[in-house]
Amino acid sequence: MYRVYLVALLLAFSGYAGTPASTEIDHLIDYVDQSGCTFIRNGSKSDAHAAAAHLRMKYRFAHGRIKTAEQFIQHIASQSSTTGEPYLVECADQKRQESGPWLRKELERTRAARR
């Protein structure tokens, strides 16, 4: 039991949890999850929840190497790490688009809203 508290305390002071970058990345993943859009990865369509789960998994795997929301978008959320194919997003009343610019627009919007 004490180990759990010790790990939580160490994470809190290590800069891992709650950093501005991790907060922005969590927001972007939540944005995907709640978007209601269809995501296309390597030619296969998935719903927003499955896409968010995939991004969470990739982020956990590469977390130590990702320091900013921009790096998250570029290295995790824009293309397949296996094939290099861009991820695509289909949202209601919008044309199909690449996920990178779509997420950058949301990042810019949230940063502007905080000012």
C-alpha positions in Angstrom: 0.0 0.0 0.0 2.8 2.4 0.9 4.4 1.7 -2.5 1.4 3.0 -4.3 1.5 6.3 -2.4 5.3 6.5 -2.9 4.9 6.0 -6.7 2.1 8.6 -6.8 4.2 11.1 -4.9 7.2 10.5 -7.1 5.2 11.0 -10.2 3.6 14.2 -8.9 7.1 15.7 -8.3 8.8 14.2 -11.3 7.0 16.3 -13.8 5.3 13.3 -15.3 1.7 14.1 -14.2 0.0 17.3 -14.7 2.5 19.1 -16.9 1.2 21.6 -19.3 2.1 19.3 -22.2 0.5 16.2 -20.6 -2.7 18.3 -19.9 -2.8 19.4 -23.6 -2.2 15.9 -24.8 -4.9 14.5 -22.5 -7.3 17.2 -23.9 -6.5 16.3 -27.5 -7.2 12.6 -26.8 -10.4 13.5 -25.1 -11.3 15.7 -28.1 -10.9 12.7 -30.4 -12.9 10.5 -28.0 -15.8 13.0 -27.8 -15.7 14.1 -31.4 -18.2 11.6 -32.8 -16.0 11.5 -36.0 -14.9 8.4 -37.9 -11.2 7.8 -38.0 -9.4 6.0 -40.8 -6.1 4.3 -40.0 -4.4 2.2 -42.6 -7.6 2.0 -44.7 -9.8 0.8 -41.8 -12.5 2.9 -40.3 -13.0 3.1 -36.5 -15.2 5.2 -34.2 -13.9 8.0 -32.0 -13.6 5.9 -28.9 -11.5 3.3 -30.6 -9.3 6.0 -32.2 -8.8 7.6 -28.8 -7.9 4.3 -27.2 -5.3 3.7 -29.9 -3.8 7.1 -29.4 -3.6 6.5 -25.6 -1.8 3.2 -26.2 0.7 4.8 -28.6 1.2 7.7 -26.2 1.9 5.3 -23.3 4.3 3.4 -25.4 6.3 6.5 -26.5 5.5 8.8 -23.5 9.1 9.3 -22.4 10.0 10.6 -25.9 7.1 12.9 -26.3 7.6 16.3 -24.5 5.1 18.6 -26.2 1.6 18.5 -27.7 3.2 19.3 -31.0 5.4 16.2 -30.8 2.3 14.2 -29.8 0.5 15.3 -32.9 3.5 14.9 -35.2 4.7 11.5 -33.9 1.7 9.8 -32.5 -1.6 11.2 -33.8 -0.9 12.1 -37.5 0.2 8.8 -39.1 0.7 5.1 -38.7 4.1 4.3 -37.2 4.0 1.0 -39.2 3.0 2.1 -42.7 3.6 5.9 -42.5 0.1 6.5 -43.9 -1.6 9.6 -42.6 -4.6 9.1 -40.2 -7.8 10.6 -41.7 -10.8 12.1 -39.9 -14.4 12.2 -41.2 -16.7 14.4 -39.2 -20.4 15.3 -39.9 -20.8 18.1 -42.4 -17.0 18.3 -43.1 -14.9 16.8 -45.8 -12.4 14.1 -45.0 -9.1 15.5 -43.7 -5.8 14.5 -42.2 -5.8 14.2 -38.4 -2.6 16.3 -37.9 -4.0 19.6 -39.1 -7.3 18.9 -37.5 -5.7 18.3 -34.1 -3.3 21.4 -34.5 -6.4 23.5 -35.1 -7.9 22.3 -31.8 -4.6 22.8 -29.9 -4.5 26.4 -31.2 -8.1 27.0 -30.2 -7.6 25.7 -26.7 -4.4 27.7 -26.2 -6.2 30.9 -27.4 -9.1 30.2 -25.1 -6.7 30.1 -22.1 -5.2 33.5 -22.8 
